[in-house]
Amino acid sequence: MGLSTHILDTAIGRPAANVSLILSKLSGEVWEKIGRGATDADGRCKTLLGDSPLDAATYKIKFATSEYFCAQSLTGLYPYVEIVFTITDPEQHYHIPLLLTANGYTTYRGS
């Protein structure tokens, strides 16, 4: 059904807009870039897959957190965050949220 992500900057209680993202798929032992995008004003990105189908495979989303914090004149501990996840049923929708601060992050499977 699809793939989406959302970033909430929990330090300010607001969505993290304009964060660059790269979606990669694991092919054997090599990560193949298959999509890129950026979060919108609501901190969401629903277009990472582009025209690529969602397959049963292992993927990762790379979030360019350093750029985001630099734009706010902050220094973050993590220059980027990579979330690796496995799609087992491509008929389902997978939402991969990121809760972010300059010194930490967490994730979970959203709906």
C-alpha positions as CSV (number, residue, x, y, z in Angstrom):
1,M,0.0,0.0,0.0
2,G,2.8,2.4,0.6
3,L,5.4,4.0,2.8
4,S,5.4,7.3,4.7
5,T,7.4,9.0,7.4
6,H,6.9,11.9,9.8
7,I,9.4,13.8,12.0
8,L,8.4,15.5,15.2
9,D,11.0,17.7,16.9
10,T,10.0,16.9,20.5
11,A,12.3,19.7,21.9
12,I,9.9,22.3,20.4
13,G,6.8,20.2,20.1
14,R,6.5,20.8,16.3
15,P,7.0,19.0,13.1
16,A,10.4,19.1,11.6
17,A,10.1,20.6,8.1
18,N,12.6,20.6,5.3
19,V,14.6,17.5,6.4
20,S,16.2,15.8,3.5
21,L,15.6,12.0,3.2
22,I,17.0,9.2,1.2
23,L,15.3,5.8,0.9
24,S,17.5,2.8,0.1
25,K,16.7,-0.9,-0.4
26,L,19.1,-3.7,0.5
27,S,20.0,-5.8,-2.5
28,G,22.2,-8.7,-1.4
29,E,24.8,-6.8,0.7
30,V,24.5,-3.5,-1.2
31,W,22.2,-0.6,-0.3
32,E,20.6,0.7,-3.5
33,K,19.2,4.3,-3.4
34,I,15.6,4.2,-4.7
35,G,14.1,7.4,-3.5
36,R,14.6,10.8,-2.0
37,G,12.6,13.6,-0.7
38,A,12.1,16.1,2.1
39,T,9.6,16.6,4.9
40,D,6.8,19.2,4.3
41,A,5.6,21.9,6.6
42,D,3.8,19.2,8.7
43,G,7.0,17.1,9.0
44,R,5.7,14.5,6.6
45,C,6.9,12.8,3.5
46,K,4.7,10.4,1.5
47,T,6.5,10.4,-1.8
48,L,9.8,8.5,-0.9
49,L,8.9,5.5,-3.1
50,G,8.2,7.6,-6.2
51,D,7.3,5.0,-8.9
52,S,9.1,2.2,-7.2
53,P,6.9,-0.7,-5.9
54,L,7.0,-1.6,-2.2
55,D,8.5,-5.1,-2.0
56,A,9.1,-7.5,0.8
57,A,12.7,-6.5,1.6
58,T,14.9,-4.5,4.0
59,Y,14.9,-0.7,3.6
60,K,16.5,2.2,5.3
61,I,15.6,5.9,5.5
62,K,18.5,8.3,6.0
63,F,17.4,11.6,7.7
64,A,19.7,14.6,7.2
65,T,19.4,15.8,10.8
66,S,22.6,17.9,10.8
67,E,21.2,20.2,8.0
68,Y,18.0,20.6,10.0
69,F,19.7,21.6,13.2
70,C,22.2,23.9,11.5
71,A,19.2,25.8,9.9
72,Q,18.1,26.5,13.5
73,S,21.6,27.5,14.7
74,L,21.9,24.4,16.8
75,T,24.5,21.6,16.9
76,G,23.0,18.1,17.0
77,L,24.8,15.1,18.3
78,Y,23.8,12.9,15.4
79,P,24.7,14.3,11.9
80,Y,22.1,11.9,10.4
81,V,19.7,9.2,11.6
82,E,19.3,5.9,9.6
83,I,16.3,3.8,10.4
84,V,16.5,0.3,9.0
85,F,13.3,-1.7,8.7
86,T,12.0,-4.9,7.1
87,I,8.8,-5.0,5.0
88,T,7.2,-8.4,5.3
89,D,3.8,-7.7,3.8
90,P,3.9,-5.1,0.9
91,E,0.1,-5.0,0.9
92,Q,0.1,-3.1,4.2
93,H,1.0,0.5,4.7
94,Y,4.2,1.2,6.6
95,H,4.6,4.5,8.5
96,I,8.1,5.1,9.9
97,P,8.0,8.1,12.3
98,L,11.0,9.8,13.9
99,L,10.9,11.6,17.2
100,L,13.9,13.9,17.3
101,T,15.9,16.3,19.5
102,A,19.4,17.7,19.0
103,N,20.7,15.0,21.4
104,G,18.5,12.0,20.9
105,Y,15.9,10.2,18.8
106,T,13.4,7.4,18.9
107,T,11.2,5.6,16.4
108,Y,8.4,3.1,16.2
109,R,6.0,1.6,13.7
110,G,3.2,4.1,13.1
111,S,-0.1,3.8,11.5
